[in-house]
């Protein structure tokens, strides 16, 4: 009886108010939520948490209203905005969970000393995250934020061959200085402290042509240097008879 008295105290207009409030929340979600952060996925993680907590309050209220309708044998009201929000929240949960895991993995790789770089660790690692993304349902893969995350991961994957180029033994200090000059990025080349973090920050995929030119020049210069060394060694080992 106590429950019934509590339920009957809920005025019928509350259903309409709830629907209107929910519609307003969805509009705000679309304009300011985790899908409206562009390439700032870190902000997206924060927005997802904020809006998810707010949405849970609507879910609780929806359940209370549904319980009241059920108690009095009324048809349970359906809220299209609620269904849409639940689908979006689920999609963003998957996307931002993957982003958080990929970011954590990249942070771990970033602590690797340049001298200890293992290219396969990077290539195999990023491929694991890309495979996870490809297994998402089509509707989630079609979400704008998912496309941005995929693009970011592919950019990282595309930069891996550039790491391999920069590991070429032909590169000398002058070539690294040239790279810093052309990219307007500065870093300390101390082998005991130079980590991948500094190269990750450079976003190498934006300088693929620059890196290609520098490494090509370095290889040619090394070839010339080795050729000159061979000539000098031949001349030094040659004895001339003076008549």
C-alpha positions as CSV (number, residue, x, y, z in Angstrom):
1,X,0.0,0.0,0.0
2,X,2.9,2.3,0.9
3,X,4.4,1.7,-2.5
4,X,1.2,2.4,-4.3
5,X,0.7,5.7,-2.4
6,X,4.2,6.7,-3.4
7,X,3.5,5.8,-7.1
8,X,0.2,7.6,-7.3
9,X,1.9,10.7,-6.1
10,X,3.8,10.9,-9.4
11,X,1.7,13.2,-11.7
12,X,1.0,12.0,-15.3
13,X,2.7,15.2,-16.7
14,X,6.0,13.9,-15.3
15,X,6.2,11.5,-18.2
16,X,6.1,14.4,-20.7
17,X,8.6,16.4,-18.6
18,X,10.9,13.4,-18.5
19,X,10.7,13.0,-22.3
20,X,11.4,16.7,-22.8
21,X,14.3,16.7,-20.3
22,X,15.8,13.6,-22.0
23,X,15.5,15.3,-25.4
24,X,17.3,18.4,-24.1
25,X,20.0,16.2,-22.7
26,X,20.5,14.4,-26.0
27,X,20.9,17.7,-27.8
28,X,23.6,18.7,-25.3
29,X,25.2,15.3,-25.6
30,X,25.4,15.7,-29.4
31,X,26.8,19.3,-29.2
32,X,29.2,18.9,-26.2
33,X,29.6,15.2,-25.6
34,X,32.3,12.7,-26.5
35,X,31.5,12.7,-30.1
36,X,32.0,16.5,-30.5
37,X,35.7,16.7,-29.5
38,X,37.3,16.5,-32.9
39,X,40.8,15.1,-32.7
40,X,41.1,15.8,-28.9
41,X,40.4,12.2,-27.8
42,X,41.8,12.9,-24.3
43,X,39.0,15.5,-23.9
44,X,36.6,12.8,-25.3
45,X,37.5,10.4,-22.5
46,X,36.6,13.1,-20.0
47,X,33.3,14.0,-21.7
48,X,32.3,10.4,-22.0
49,X,32.7,10.0,-18.2
50,X,30.8,13.2,-17.4
51,X,27.9,12.4,-19.7
52,X,27.7,8.8,-18.8
53,X,27.3,9.7,-15.1
54,X,24.5,12.2,-16.1
55,X,22.8,9.6,-18.3
56,X,22.7,7.1,-15.5
57,X,20.4,9.5,-13.6
58,X,18.0,9.5,-16.5
59,X,18.2,5.7,-16.7
60,X,17.2,5.4,-13.0
61,X,14.3,7.8,-13.4
62,X,13.1,6.0,-16.5
63,X,13.1,2.7,-14.5
64,X,11.1,4.3,-11.7
65,X,8.5,5.6,-14.2
66,X,8.4,2.2,-15.9
67,X,7.8,0.5,-12.5
68,X,4.9,2.9,-11.8
69,X,3.3,2.2,-15.2
70,X,3.8,-1.6,-14.7
71,X,2.2,-1.4,-11.3
72,X,-1.0,0.1,-12.6
73,X,-1.1,-2.1,-15.7
74,X,-0.3,0.7,-18.1
75,X,1.7,0.3,-21.3
76,X,5.4,1.0,-20.7
77,X,6.4,4.2,-22.4
78,X,9.1,4.1,-25.0
79,X,11.7,6.9,-25.4
80,X,13.5,6.9,-28.7
81,X,16.1,9.4,-27.4
82,X,16.9,6.9,-24.6
83,X,17.4,4.1,-27.1
84,X,19.6,6.3,-29.2
85,X,21.7,7.5,-26.2
86,X,22.2,3.9,-24.9
87,X,23.5,2.9,-28.3
88,X,25.8,5.9,-28.6
89,X,27.1,5.4,-25.0
90,X,27.9,1.8,-25.7
91,X,29.8,2.8,-28.9
92,X,31.8,5.5,-27.2
93,X,32.6,3.1,-24.3
94,X,34.2,0.7,-26.8
95,X,36.0,3.4,-28.8
96,X,37.5,5.3,-25.8
97,X,38.4,2.1,-24.0
98,X,40.4,1.1,-27.1
99,X,42.0,4.6,-27.3
100,X,43.0,4.4,-23.6
101,X,44.6,1.0,-24.1
102,X,46.4,2.2,-27.2
103,X,47.6,5.4,-25.5
104,X,48.9,3.3,-22.5
105,X,50.8,1.0,-24.9
106,X,52.3,4.0,-26.8
107,X,53.4,5.5,-23.4
108,X,55.1,2.3,-22.5
109,X,56.9,2.1,-25.9
110,X,57.9,5.8,-25.6
111,X,60.2,4.9,-22.6
112,X,62.4,2.7,-24.9
113,X,65.8,4.1,-25.5
114,X,66.5,4.8,-29.2
115,X,69.5,2.5,-29.1
116,X,67.2,-0.4,-27.9
117,X,64.4,0.2,-30.5
118,X,62.8,-3.0,-31.8
119,X,60.7,-2.1,-34.8
120,X,58.6,-5.3,-34.6
121,X,57.4,-4.4,-31.1
122,X,55.9,-1.2,-32.5
123,X,54.5,-2.7,-35.7
124,X,53.0,-5.8,-34.0
125,X,51.7,-3.7,-31.1
126,X,49.8,-1.2,-33.1
127,X,48.4,-4.0,-35.3
128,X,46.8,-5.6,-32.2
129,X,44.9,-2.4,-31.6
130,X,43.8,-2.0,-35.2
131,X,42.5,-5.5,-35.2
132,X,40.4,-4.7,-32.2
133,X,38.9,-1.7,-33.9
134,X,38.1,-3.7,-37.1
135,X,36.1,-6.1,-35.0
136,X,33.7,-3.3,-33.8
137,X,30.1,-3.5,-35.2
138,X,29.6,-1.6,-38.4
139,X,27.5,1.1,-36.7
140,X,30.2,1.8,-34.2
141,X,32.9,1.8,-36.9
142,X,30.8,4.4,-38.8
143,X,30.9,6.8,-35.8
144,X,33.0,9.9,-36.5
145,X,35.2,9.4,-33.4
146,X,36.0,5.9,-34.4
147,X,37.2,7.1,-37.8
148,X,39.4,9.7,-36.1
149,X,40.9,7.0,-33.8
150,X,41.5,4.7,-36.7
151,X,43.2,7.5,-38.6
152,X,45.4,8.3,-35.6
153,X,46.5,4.7,-35.3
154,X,47.2,4.4,-39.0
155,X,49.3,7.5,-38.8
156,X,51.4,5.9,-36.1
157,X,51.6,2.7,-38.2
158,X,52.7,4.7,-41.2
159,X,55.5,6.3,-39.1
160,X,57.1,3.0,-38.1
161,X,59.0,2.6,-41.4
162,X,60.4,6.1,-40.8
163,X,61.9,4.9,-37.5
164,X,63.6,2.2,-39.5
165,X,65.0,4.8,-41.9
166,X,66.3,6.8,-39.0
167,X,68.1,3.8,-37.6
168,X,70.2,3.6,-40.7
169,X,73.9,3.5,-39.7
170,X,74.6,6.1,-42.4
171,X,73.1,8.9,-40.4
172,X,75.6,11.1,-38.6
173,X,75.1,13.9,-36.1
174,X,74.9,16.4,-39.0
175,X,72.0,14.6,-40.5
176,X,70.1,14.6,-37.1
177,X,70.8,18.4,-36.9
178,X,69.4,18.8,-40.4
179,X,66.3,16.9,-39.4
180,X,65.8,19.1,-36.3
181,X,66.3,22.2,-38.5
182,X,63.8,21.1,-41.2
183,X,61.1,19.9,-38.7
184,X,61.6,22.8,-36.2
185,X,61.9,20.0,-33.5
186,X,64.7,19.9,-31.1
187,X,65.9,17.0,-29.0
188,X,69.0,15.8,-27.1
189,X,70.8,13.0,-28.9
190,X,72.4,11.6,-25.7
191,X,72.3,7.8,-26.2
192,X,71.6,7.3,-22.5
193,X,68.6,9.5,-22.4
194,X,67.3,9.7,-26.0
195,X,64.0,7.8,-26.0
196,X,61.2,7.2,-28.5
197,X,59.1,9.7,-26.6
198,X,60.9,12.5,-28.3
199,X,60.4,11.0,-31.8
200,X,56.7,10.2,-31.1
201,X,56.2,13.9,-30.2
202,X,57.6,14.8,-33.6
203,X,54.7,13.0,-35.4
204,X,57.1,11.7,-38.0
205,X,54.3,10.9,-40.5
206,X,54.2,14.6,-41.2
207,X,57.8,14.6,-42.3
208,X,58.1,11.5,-44.5
209,X,59.6,13.4,-47.4
210,X,62.1,15.2,-45.3
211,X,63.2,11.9,-43.7
212,X,63.5,10.2,-47.0
213,X,65.7,13.0,-48.4
214,X,67.9,13.0,-45.4
215,X,68.4,9.3,-45.3
216,X,69.0,9.0,-49.0
217,X,71.6,11.7,-48.8
218,X,73.2,10.1,-45.8
219,X,73.5,6.7,-47.6
220,X,75.0,8.4,-50.7
221,X,77.5,10.3,-48.5
222,X,78.5,7.1,-46.7
223,X,79.0,5.4,-50.0
224,X,81.3,8.2,-51.2
225,X,83.2,8.2,-47.9
226,X,83.8,4.4,-48.1
227,X,84.9,4.8,-51.7
228,X,87.4,7.4,-50.8
229,X,88.7,5.2,-47.9
230,X,89.2,2.3,-50.3
231,X,91.1,4.6,-52.7
232,X,93.3,5.9,-49.9
233,X,94.0,2.4,-48.6
234,X,95.0,1.3,-52.1
235,X,97.3,4.3,-52.6
236,X,98.8,3.8,-49.1
237,X,99.6,0.2,-50.0
238,X,101.1,1.0,-53.3
239,X,104.9,1.2,-53.6
240,X,106.3,3.3,-56.3
241,X,109.8,2.7,-57.8
242,X,111.6,6.0,-58.4
243,X,113.8,5.8,-61.4
